[in-house]
């Protein structure tokens, strides 16, 4: 079982049930027990997919783009 929760910075995270602490990419170490649990899922694939959906809700489309699809503006 995996628990889905958020860091104070807004990033969605997951941790396996029973894990005491989880470190966010922002550098903050969180006690899982003290966090509000948004969802519980059975496996890591479901946890990853749920995190992607939550991040898209907050920040829009996530993922990589190819260089030819990015429009650059030159400043001189």
PyMOL Python script that loads the backbone (N, CA, C, O; Angstrom):
from pymol import cmd

cmd.read_pdbstr("""\
ATOM      1  N   UNK A   1       0.851  -1.170   0.000  1.00  0.00           N
ATOM      2  CA  UNK A   1       0.000   0.000   0.000  1.00  0.00           C
ATOM      3  C   UNK A   1       0.898   1.235   0.000  1.00  0.00           C
ATOM      4  O   UNK A   1       1.883   1.290   0.737  1.00  0.00           O
ATOM      5  N   UNK A   2       0.558   2.223  -0.824  1.00  0.00           N
ATOM      6  CA  UNK A   2       1.299   3.474  -0.927  1.00  0.00           C
ATOM      7  C   UNK A   2       0.397   4.641  -0.560  1.00  0.00           C
ATOM      8  O   UNK A   2      -0.785   4.656  -0.906  1.00  0.00           O
ATOM      9  N   UNK A   3       0.959   5.619   0.144  1.00  0.00           N
ATOM     10  CA  UNK A   3       0.219   6.787   0.602  1.00  0.00           C
ATOM     11  C   UNK A   3       0.600   7.992  -0.243  1.00  0.00           C
ATOM     12  O   UNK A   3       1.781   8.228  -0.499  1.00  0.00           O
ATOM     13  N   UNK A   4      -0.396   8.755  -0.675  1.00  0.00           N
ATOM     14  CA  UNK A   4      -0.186   9.950  -1.481  1.00  0.00           C
ATOM     15  C   UNK A   4      -0.437  11.166  -0.603  1.00  0.00           C
ATOM     16  O   UNK A   4      -1.471  11.255   0.059  1.00  0.00           O
ATOM     17  N   UNK A   5       0.511  12.107  -0.595  1.00  0.00           N
ATOM     18  CA  UNK A   5       0.380  13.312   0.224  1.00  0.00           C
ATOM     19  C   UNK A   5       1.135  14.450  -0.437  1.00  0.00           C
ATOM     20  O   UNK A   5       1.788  14.247  -1.461  1.00  0.00           O
ATOM     21  N   UNK A   6       1.055  15.650   0.136  1.00  0.00           N
ATOM     22  CA  UNK A   6       1.737  16.822  -0.416  1.00  0.00           C
ATOM     23  C   UNK A   6       2.761  17.372   0.564  1.00  0.00           C
ATOM     24  O   UNK A   6       2.598  17.282   1.781  1.00  0.00           O
ATOM     25  N   UNK A   7       3.812  17.939   0.007  1.00  0.00           N
ATOM     26  CA  UNK A   7       4.801  18.677   0.791  1.00  0.00           C
ATOM     27  C   UNK A   7       4.258  20.091   0.988  1.00  0.00           C
ATOM     28  O   UNK A   7       3.292  20.483   0.334  1.00  0.00           O
ATOM     29  N   UNK A   8       4.871  20.849   1.876  1.00  0.00           N
ATOM     30  CA  UNK A   8       4.486  22.236   2.082  1.00  0.00           C
ATOM     31  C   UNK A   8       4.746  23.090   0.839  1.00  0.00           C
ATOM     32  O   UNK A   8       4.097  24.118   0.649  1.00  0.00           O
ATOM     33  N   UNK A   9       5.687  22.672  -0.002  1.00  0.00           N
ATOM     34  CA  UNK A   9       5.989  23.412  -1.232  1.00  0.00           C
ATOM     35  C   UNK A   9       4.930  23.177  -2.305  1.00  0.00           C
ATOM     36  O   UNK A   9       4.910  23.887  -3.311  1.00  0.00           O
ATOM     37  N   UNK A  10       4.051  22.195  -2.113  1.00  0.00           N
ATOM     38  CA  UNK A  10       2.985  21.923  -3.076  1.00  0.00           C
ATOM     39  C   UNK A  10       3.196  20.673  -3.909  1.00  0.00           C
ATOM     40  O   UNK A  10       2.270  20.217  -4.580  1.00  0.00           O
ATOM     41  N   UNK A  11       4.383  20.116  -3.879  1.00  0.00           N
ATOM     42  CA  UNK A  11       4.666  18.922  -4.673  1.00  0.00           C
ATOM     43  C   UNK A  11       3.970  17.702  -4.084  1.00  0.00           C
ATOM     44  O   UNK A  11       3.963  17.504  -2.869  1.00  0.00           O
ATOM     45  N   UNK A  12       3.395  16.904  -4.942  1.00  0.00           N
ATOM     46  CA  UNK A  12       2.752  15.661  -4.522  1.00  0.00           C
ATOM     47  C   UNK A  12       3.826  14.583  -4.385  1.00  0.00           C
ATOM     48  O   UNK A  12       4.722  14.483  -5.222  1.00  0.00           O
ATOM     49  N   UNK A  13       3.730  13.786  -3.335  1.00  0.00           N
ATOM     50  CA  UNK A  13       4.690  12.728  -3.054  1.00  0.00           C
ATOM     51  C   UNK A  13       3.966  11.444  -2.691  1.00  0.00           C
ATOM     52  O   UNK A  13       2.778  11.456  -2.368  1.00  0.00           O
ATOM     53  N   UNK A  14       4.702  10.327  -2.747  1.00  0.00           N
ATOM     54  CA  UNK A  14       4.161   9.077  -2.234  1.00  0.00           C
ATOM     55  C   UNK A  14       5.212   8.375  -1.408  1.00  0.00           C
ATOM     56  O   UNK A  14       6.413   8.572  -1.593  1.00  0.00           O
ATOM     57  N   UNK A  15       4.738   7.555  -0.497  1.00  0.00           N
ATOM     58  CA  UNK A  15       5.622   6.750   0.344  1.00  0.00           C
ATOM     59  C   UNK A  15       4.936   5.429   0.636  1.00  0.00           C
ATOM     60  O   UNK A  15       3.712   5.355   0.739  1.00  0.00           O
ATOM     61  N   UNK A  16       5.737   4.402   0.765  1.00  0.00           N
ATOM     62  CA  UNK A  16       5.195   3.095   1.116  1.00  0.00           C
ATOM     63  C   UNK A  16       4.667   3.155   2.540  1.00  0.00           C
ATOM     64  O   UNK A  16       5.269   3.784   3.410  1.00  0.00           O
ATOM     65  N   UNK A  17       3.544   2.500   2.770  1.00  0.00           N
ATOM     66  CA  UNK A  17       2.950   2.484   4.104  1.00  0.00           C
ATOM     67  C   UNK A  17       3.957   1.912   5.099  1.00  0.00           C
ATOM     68  O   UNK A  17       4.574   0.878   4.841  1.00  0.00           O
ATOM     69  N   UNK A  18       4.118   2.580   6.221  1.00  0.00           N
ATOM     70  CA  UNK A  18       5.069   2.157   7.228  1.00  0.00           C
ATOM     71  C   UNK A  18       6.350   2.976   7.228  1.00  0.00           C
ATOM     72  O   UNK A  18       7.124   2.916   8.183  1.00  0.00           O
ATOM     73  N   UNK A  19       6.583   3.741   6.165  1.00  0.00           N
ATOM     74  CA  UNK A  19       7.754   4.608   6.106  1.00  0.00           C
ATOM     75  C   UNK A  19       7.525   5.782   7.051  1.00  0.00           C
ATOM     76  O   UNK A  19       6.440   6.363   7.072  1.00  0.00           O
ATOM     77  N   UNK A  20       8.541   6.132   7.830  1.00  0.00           N
ATOM     78  CA  UNK A  20       8.399   7.189   8.824  1.00  0.00           C
ATOM     79  C   UNK A  20       8.633   8.560   8.212  1.00  0.00           C
ATOM     80  O   UNK A  20       7.842   9.477   8.431  1.00  0.00           O
ATOM     81  N   UNK A  21       9.712   8.714   7.444  1.00  0.00           N
ATOM     82  CA  UNK A  21      10.050  10.011   6.862  1.00  0.00           C
ATOM     83  C   UNK A  21      10.241   9.901   5.357  1.00  0.00           C
ATOM     84  O   UNK A  21      10.621   8.856   4.828  1.00  0.00           O
ATOM     85  N   UNK A  22       9.960  11.032   4.674  1.00  0.00           N
ATOM     86  CA  UNK A  22      10.149  11.109   3.222  1.00  0.00           C
ATOM     87  C   UNK A  22      10.737  12.474   2.928  1.00  0.00           C
ATOM     88  O   UNK A  22      10.277  13.474   3.478  1.00  0.00           O
ATOM     89  N   UNK A  23      11.736  12.536   2.079  1.00  0.00           N
ATOM     90  CA  UNK A  23      12.373  13.801   1.738  1.00  0.00           C
ATOM     91  C   UNK A  23      11.864  14.274   0.387  1.00  0.00           C
ATOM     92  O   UNK A  23      11.853  13.518  -0.585  1.00  0.00           O
ATOM     93  N   UNK A  24      11.443  15.527   0.337  1.00  0.00           N
ATOM     94  CA  UNK A  24      10.952  16.145  -0.894  1.00  0.00           C
ATOM     95  C   UNK A  24      12.142  16.669  -1.692  1.00  0.00           C
ATOM     96  O   UNK A  24      13.228  16.850  -1.141  1.00  0.00           O
ATOM     97  N   UNK A  25      11.945  16.910  -2.973  1.00  0.00           N
ATOM     98  CA  UNK A  25      13.016  17.466  -3.799  1.00  0.00           C
ATOM     99  C   UNK A  25      13.343  18.895  -3.398  1.00  0.00           C
ATOM    100  O   UNK A  25      14.417  19.388  -3.745  1.00  0.00           O
ATOM    101  N   UNK A  26      12.461  19.577  -2.683  1.00  0.00           N
ATOM    102  CA  UNK A  26      12.738  20.937  -2.217  1.00  0.00           C
ATOM    103  C   UNK A  26      13.718  20.926  -1.048  1.00  0.00           C
ATOM    104  O   UNK A  26      14.235  21.977  -0.669  1.00  0.00           O
ATOM    105  N   UNK A  27      13.983  19.745  -0.467  1.00  0.00           N
ATOM    106  CA  UNK A  27      14.940  19.621   0.617  1.00  0.00           C
ATOM    107  C   UNK A  27      14.318  19.384   1.979  1.00  0.00           C
ATOM    108  O   UNK A  27      15.027  19.055   2.930  1.00  0.00           O
ATOM    109  N   UNK A  28      13.018  19.545   2.090  1.00  0.00           N
ATOM    110  CA  UNK A  28      12.353  19.378   3.378  1.00  0.00           C
ATOM    111  C   UNK A  28      12.120  17.891   3.675  1.00  0.00           C
ATOM    112  O   UNK A  28      11.704  17.129   2.801  1.00  0.00           O
ATOM    113  N   UNK A  29      12.392  17.499   4.907  1.00  0.00           N
ATOM    114  CA  UNK A  29      12.120  16.139   5.355  1.00  0.00           C
ATOM    115  C   UNK A  29      10.773  16.143   6.077  1.00  0.00           C
ATOM    116  O   UNK A  29      10.557  16.920   7.008  1.00  0.00           O
ATOM    117  N   UNK A  30       9.884  15.277   5.641  1.00  0.00           N
ATOM    118  CA  UNK A  30       8.517  15.236   6.166  1.00  0.00           C
ATOM    119  C   UNK A  30       8.268  13.959   6.951  1.00  0.00           C
ATOM    120  O   UNK A  30       8.735  12.884   6.575  1.00  0.00           O
ATOM    121  N   UNK A  31       7.538  14.084   8.029  1.00  0.00           N
ATOM    122  CA  UNK A  31       7.077  12.906   8.755  1.00  0.00           C
ATOM    123  C   UNK A  31       5.747  12.505   8.120  1.00  0.00           C
ATOM    124  O   UNK A  31       4.776  13.261   8.168  1.00  0.00           O
ATOM    125  N   UNK A  32       5.711  11.337   7.538  1.00  0.00           N
ATOM    126  CA  UNK A  32       4.546  10.877   6.784  1.00  0.00           C
ATOM    127  C   UNK A  32       3.306  10.818   7.674  1.00  0.00           C
ATOM    128  O   UNK A  32       2.208  11.154   7.231  1.00  0.00           O
ATOM    129  N   UNK A  33       3.474  10.398   8.906  1.00  0.00           N
ATOM    130  CA  UNK A  33       2.358  10.245   9.833  1.00  0.00           C
ATOM    131  C   UNK A  33       1.631  11.574  10.089  1.00  0.00           C
ATOM    132  O   UNK A  33       0.434  11.581  10.379  1.00  0.00           O
ATOM    133  N   UNK A  34       2.355  12.697   9.983  1.00  0.00           N
ATOM    134  CA  UNK A  34       1.778  14.012  10.262  1.00  0.00           C
ATOM    135  C   UNK A  34       1.127  14.669   9.040  1.00  0.00           C
ATOM    136  O   UNK A  34       0.503  15.723   9.160  1.00  0.00           O
ATOM    137  N   UNK A  35       1.271  14.055   7.880  1.00  0.00           N
ATOM    138  CA  UNK A  35       0.736  14.641   6.649  1.00  0.00           C
ATOM    139  C   UNK A  35      -0.700  14.196   6.413  1.00  0.00           C
ATOM    140  O   UNK A  35      -1.112  13.124   6.859  1.00  0.00           O
ATOM    141  N   UNK A  36      -1.451  15.023   5.714  1.00  0.00           N
ATOM    142  CA  UNK A  36      -2.803  14.660   5.286  1.00  0.00           C
ATOM    143  C   UNK A  36      -2.682  13.701   4.109  1.00  0.00           C
ATOM    144  O   UNK A  36      -2.069  14.040   3.096  1.00  0.00           O
ATOM    145  N   UNK A  37      -3.249  12.528   4.229  1.00  0.00           N
ATOM    146  CA  UNK A  37      -3.188  11.517   3.179  1.00  0.00           C
ATOM    147  C   UNK A  37      -4.351  11.747   2.210  1.00  0.00           C
ATOM    148  O   UNK A  37      -5.517  11.696   2.602  1.00  0.00           O
ATOM    149  N   UNK A  38      -4.015  12.001   0.939  1.00  0.00           N
ATOM    150  CA  UNK A  38      -5.035  12.249  -0.066  1.00  0.00           C
ATOM    151  C   UNK A  38      -5.618  10.968  -0.625  1.00  0.00           C
ATOM    152  O   UNK A  38      -6.807  10.894  -0.936  1.00  0.00           O
ATOM    153  N   UNK A  39      -4.767   9.960  -0.750  1.00  0.00           N
ATOM    154  CA  UNK A  39      -5.226   8.724  -1.372  1.00  0.00           C
ATOM    155  C   UNK A  39      -4.305   7.581  -0.973  1.00  0.00           C
ATOM    156  O   UNK A  39      -3.134   7.795  -0.657  1.00  0.00           O
ATOM    157  N   UNK A  40      -4.843   6.367  -0.988  1.00  0.00           N
ATOM    158  CA  UNK A  40      -4.057   5.156  -0.794  1.00  0.00           C
ATOM    159  C   UNK A  40      -4.217   4.303  -2.044  1.00  0.00           C
ATOM    160  O   UNK A  40      -5.329   4.110  -2.536  1.00  0.00           O
ATOM    161  N   UNK A  41      -3.095   3.793  -2.557  1.00  0.00           N
ATOM    162  CA  UNK A  41      -3.130   2.951  -3.752  1.00  0.00           C
ATOM    163  C   UNK A  41      -2.361   1.665  -3.481  1.00  0.00           C
ATOM    164  O   UNK A  41      -1.555   1.592  -2.553  1.00  0.00           O
ATOM    165  N   UNK A  42      -2.616   0.672  -4.288  1.00  0.00           N
ATOM    166  CA  UNK A  42      -2.058  -0.666  -4.067  1.00  0.00           C
ATOM    167  C   UNK A  42      -0.606  -0.824  -4.496  1.00  0.00           C
ATOM    168  O   UNK A  42       0.173  -1.459  -3.785  1.00  0.00           O
ATOM    169  N   UNK A  43      -0.221  -0.262  -5.644  1.00  0.00           N
ATOM    170  CA  UNK A  43       1.137  -0.508  -6.132  1.00  0.00           C
ATOM    171  C   UNK A  43       1.829   0.775  -6.569  1.00  0.00           C
ATOM    172  O   UNK A  43       1.204   1.833  -6.652  1.00  0.00           O
ATOM    173  N   UNK A  44       3.118   0.671  -6.847  1.00  0.00           N
ATOM    174  CA  UNK A  44       3.928   1.842  -7.175  1.00  0.00           C
ATOM    175  C   UNK A  44       3.526   2.462  -8.513  1.00  0.00           C
ATOM    176  O   UNK A  44       3.657   3.674  -8.684  1.00  0.00           O
ATOM    177  N   UNK A  45       3.051   1.678  -9.445  1.00  0.00           N
ATOM    178  CA  UNK A  45       2.614   2.226 -10.741  1.00  0.00           C
ATOM    179  C   UNK A  45       1.392   3.126 -10.563  1.00  0.00           C
ATOM    180  O   UNK A  45       1.315   4.197 -11.164  1.00  0.00           O
ATOM    181  N   UNK A  46       0.449   2.695  -9.745  1.00  0.00           N
ATOM    182  CA  UNK A  46      -0.726   3.518  -9.466  1.00  0.00           C
ATOM    183  C   UNK A  46      -0.334   4.783  -8.710  1.00  0.00           C
ATOM    184  O   UNK A  46      -0.895   5.853  -8.947  1.00  0.00           O
ATOM    185  N   UNK A  47       0.619   4.660  -7.809  1.00  0.00           N
ATOM    186  CA  UNK A  47       1.093   5.823  -7.051  1.00  0.00           C
ATOM    187  C   UNK A  47       1.731   6.837  -7.992  1.00  0.00           C
ATOM    188  O   UNK A  47       1.459   8.034  -7.887  1.00  0.00           O
ATOM    189  N   UNK A  48       2.558   6.382  -8.892  1.00  0.00           N
ATOM    190  CA  UNK A  48       3.223   7.257  -9.854  1.00  0.00           C
ATOM    191  C   UNK A  48       2.206   7.970 -10.746  1.00  0.00           C
ATOM    192  O   UNK A  48       2.318   9.172 -10.988  1.00  0.00           O
ATOM    193  N   UNK A  49       1.227   7.231 -11.226  1.00  0.00           N
ATOM    194  CA  UNK A  49       0.190   7.812 -12.083  1.00  0.00           C
ATOM    195  C   UNK A  49      -0.631   8.855 -11.307  1.00  0.00           C
ATOM    196  O   UNK A  49      -0.945   9.915 -11.848  1.00  0.00           O
ATOM    197  N   UNK A  50      -0.974   8.570 -10.075  1.00  0.00           N
ATOM    198  CA  UNK A  50      -1.742   9.503  -9.245  1.00  0.00           C
ATOM    199  C   UNK A  50      -0.952  10.784  -9.007  1.00  0.00           C
ATOM    200  O   UNK A  50      -1.515  11.878  -9.051  1.00  0.00           O
ATOM    201  N   UNK A  51       0.349  10.656  -8.757  1.00  0.00           N
ATOM    202  CA  UNK A  51       1.211  11.822  -8.566  1.00  0.00           C
ATOM    203  C   UNK A  51       1.233  12.675  -9.827  1.00  0.00           C
ATOM    204  O   UNK A  51       1.142  13.899  -9.744  1.00  0.00           O
ATOM    205  N   UNK A  52       1.352  12.051 -10.984  1.00  0.00           N
ATOM    206  CA  UNK A  52       1.350  12.790 -12.246  1.00  0.00           C
ATOM    207  C   UNK A  52       0.057  13.580 -12.420  1.00  0.00           C
ATOM    208  O   UNK A  52       0.084  14.739 -12.835  1.00  0.00           O
ATOM    209  N   UNK A  53      -1.069  12.953 -12.104  1.00  0.00           N
ATOM    210  CA  UNK A  53      -2.361  13.625 -12.238  1.00  0.00           C
ATOM    211  C   UNK A  53      -2.461  14.815 -11.289  1.00  0.00           C
ATOM    212  O   UNK A  53      -2.955  15.874 -11.677  1.00  0.00           O
ATOM    213  N   UNK A  54      -2.001  14.655 -10.058  1.00  0.00           N
ATOM    214  CA  UNK A  54      -2.056  15.747  -9.082  1.00  0.00           C
ATOM    215  C   UNK A  54      -1.143  16.897  -9.493  1.00  0.00           C
ATOM    216  O   UNK A  54      -1.501  18.062  -9.317  1.00  0.00           O
ATOM    217  N   UNK A  55       0.033  16.585 -10.037  1.00  0.00           N
ATOM    218  CA  UNK A  55       0.952  17.628 -10.478  1.00  0.00           C
ATOM    219  C   UNK A  55       0.370  18.387 -11.671  1.00  0.00           C
ATOM    220  O   UNK A  55       0.527  19.605 -11.757  1.00  0.00           O
ATOM    221  N   UNK A  56      -0.298  17.689 -12.593  1.00  0.00           N
ATOM    222  CA  UNK A  56      -0.921  18.344 -13.742  1.00  0.00           C
ATOM    223  C   UNK A  56      -2.042  19.280 -13.315  1.00  0.00           C
ATOM    224  O   UNK A  56      -2.240  20.329 -13.927  1.00  0.00           O
ATOM    225  N   UNK A  57      -2.767  18.914 -12.281  1.00  0.00           N
ATOM    226  CA  UNK A  57      -3.826  19.789 -11.776  1.00  0.00           C
ATOM    227  C   UNK A  57      -3.243  21.113 -11.285  1.00  0.00           C
ATOM    228  O   UNK A  57      -3.834  22.170 -11.510  1.00  0.00           O
ATOM    229  N   UNK A  58      -2.095  21.065 -10.618  1.00  0.00           N
ATOM    230  CA  UNK A  58      -1.480  22.279 -10.065  1.00  0.00           C
ATOM    231  C   UNK A  58      -0.645  23.054 -11.070  1.00  0.00           C
ATOM    232  O   UNK A  58      -0.710  24.283 -11.112  1.00  0.00           O
ATOM    233  N   UNK A  59       0.137  22.352 -11.881  1.00  0.00           N
ATOM    234  CA  UNK A  59       1.148  23.015 -12.698  1.00  0.00           C
ATOM    235  C   UNK A  59       0.930  22.882 -14.195  1.00  0.00           C
ATOM    236  O   UNK A  59       1.762  23.352 -14.971  1.00  0.00           O
ATOM    237  N   UNK A  60      -0.149  22.265 -14.624  1.00  0.00           N
ATOM    238  CA  UNK A  60      -0.351  22.062 -16.050  1.00  0.00           C
ATOM    239  C   UNK A  60       0.373  20.820 -16.526  1.00  0.00           C
ATOM    240  O   UNK A  60       0.757  19.963 -15.730  1.00  0.00           O
ATOM    241  N   UNK A  61       0.554  20.735 -17.832  1.00  0.00           N
ATOM    242  CA  UNK A  61       1.171  19.558 -18.428  1.00  0.00           C
ATOM    243  C   UNK A  61       2.590  19.368 -17.912  1.00  0.00           C
ATOM    244  O   UNK A  61       3.391  20.302 -17.896  1.00  0.00           O
ATOM    245  N   UNK A  62       2.884  18.152 -17.494  1.00  0.00           N
ATOM    246  CA  UNK A  62       4.239  17.810 -17.062  1.00  0.00           C
ATOM    247  C   UNK A  62       4.871  16.925 -18.115  1.00  0.00           C
ATOM    248  O   UNK A  62       4.170  16.345 -18.944  1.00  0.00           O
ATOM    249  N   UNK A  63       6.139  16.821 -18.091  1.00  0.00           N
ATOM    250  CA  UNK A  63       6.839  15.955 -19.038  1.00  0.00           C
ATOM    251  C   UNK A  63       7.852  16.742 -19.839  1.00  0.00           C
ATOM    252  O   UNK A  63       8.075  17.927 -19.592  1.00  0.00           O
ATOM    253  N   UNK A  64       8.451  16.083 -20.784  1.00  0.00           N
ATOM    254  CA  UNK A  64       9.505  16.677 -21.583  1.00  0.00           C
ATOM    255  C   UNK A  64       8.980  17.124 -22.927  1.00  0.00           C
ATOM    256  O   UNK A  64       8.009  16.570 -23.444  1.00  0.00           O
ATOM    257  N   UNK A  65       9.624  18.124 -23.489  1.00  0.00           N
ATOM    258  CA  UNK A  65       9.313  18.612 -24.823  1.00  0.00           C
ATOM    259  C   UNK A  65      10.567  18.484 -25.683  1.00  0.00           C
ATOM    260  O   UNK A  65      11.687  18.530 -25.174  1.00  0.00           O
ATOM    261  N   UNK A  66      10.372  18.326 -26.967  1.00  0.00           N
ATOM    262  CA  UNK A  66      11.519  18.296 -27.866  1.00  0.00           C
ATOM    263  C   UNK A  66      11.946  19.733 -28.144  1.00  0.00           C
ATOM    264  O   UNK A  66      11.140  20.658 -28.040  1.00  0.00           O
ATOM    265  N   UNK A  67      13.198  19.914 -28.491  1.00  0.00           N
ATOM    266  CA  UNK A  67      13.746  21.253 -28.707  1.00  0.00           C
ATOM    267  C   UNK A  67      13.045  21.984 -29.845  1.00  0.00           C
ATOM    268  O   UNK A  67      12.889  23.203 -29.784  1.00  0.00           O
ATOM    269  N   UNK A  68      12.622  21.268 -30.877  1.00  0.00           N
ATOM    270  CA  UNK A  68      11.971  21.948 -32.005  1.00  0.00           C
ATOM    271  C   UNK A  68      10.561  22.429 -31.672  1.00  0.00           C
ATOM    272  O   UNK A  68      10.001  23.227 -32.424  1.00  0.00           O
ATOM    273  N   UNK A  69       9.975  21.974 -30.580  1.00  0.00           N
ATOM    274  CA  UNK A  69       8.633  22.417 -30.207  1.00  0.00           C
ATOM    275  C   UNK A  69       8.640  23.636 -29.284  1.00  0.00           C
ATOM    276  O   UNK A  69       7.591  24.215 -29.001  1.00  0.00           O
ATOM    277  N   UNK A  70       9.836  24.023 -28.816  1.00  0.00           N
ATOM    278  CA  UNK A  70       9.960  25.171 -27.923  1.00  0.00           C
ATOM    279  C   UNK A  70      10.251  26.412 -28.762  1.00  0.00           C
ATOM    280  O   UNK A  70      11.128  26.394 -29.626  1.00  0.00           O
ATOM    281  N   UNK A  71       9.518  27.479 -28.504  1.00  0.00           N
ATOM    282  CA  UNK A  71       9.741  28.728 -29.232  1.00  0.00           C
ATOM    283  C   UNK A  71      10.672  29.608 -28.403  1.00  0.00           C
ATOM    284  O   UNK A  71      10.401  29.913 -27.242  1.00  0.00           O
ATOM    285  N   UNK A  72      11.758  29.999 -29.024  1.00  0.00           N
ATOM    286  CA  UNK A  72      12.731  30.850 -28.348  1.00  0.00           C
ATOM    287  C   UNK A  72      12.547  32.290 -28.797  1.00  0.00           C
ATOM    288  O   UNK A  72      12.223  32.553 -29.956  1.00  0.00           O
ATOM    289  N   UNK A  73      12.751  33.202 -27.888  1.00  0.00           N
ATOM    290  CA  UNK A  73      12.700  34.627 -28.184  1.00  0.00           C
ATOM    291  C   UNK A  73      14.088  35.189 -27.972  1.00  0.00           C
ATOM    292  O   UNK A  73      14.623  35.131 -26.865  1.00  0.00           O
ATOM    293  N   UNK A  74      14.671  35.731 -29.020  1.00  0.00           N
ATOM    294  CA  UNK A  74      16.000  36.299 -28.898  1.00  0.00           C
ATOM    295  C   UNK A  74      15.929  37.685 -28.303  1.00  0.00           C
ATOM    296  O   UNK A  74      15.074  38.487 -28.677  1.00  0.00           O
ATOM    297  N   UNK A  75      16.810  37.962 -27.393  1.00  0.00           N
ATOM    298  CA  UNK A  75      16.895  39.282 -26.792  1.00  0.00           C
ATOM    299  C   UNK A  75      18.302  39.831 -27.017  1.00  0.00           C
ATOM    300  O   UNK A  75      19.297  39.212 -26.641  1.00  0.00           O
ATOM    301  N   UNK A  76      18.356  40.968 -27.616  1.00  0.00           N
ATOM    302  CA  UNK A  76      19.667  41.611 -27.838  1.00  0.00           C
ATOM    303  C   UNK A  76      19.684  42.982 -27.251  1.00  0.00           C
ATOM    304  O   UNK A  76      20.696  43.678 -27.336  1.00  0.00           O
TER     305      UNK A  76
END
""", "prot")
cmd.dss("prot")
cmd.show_as("cartoon", "prot")
cmd.util.cbc("prot")
cmd.orient("prot")
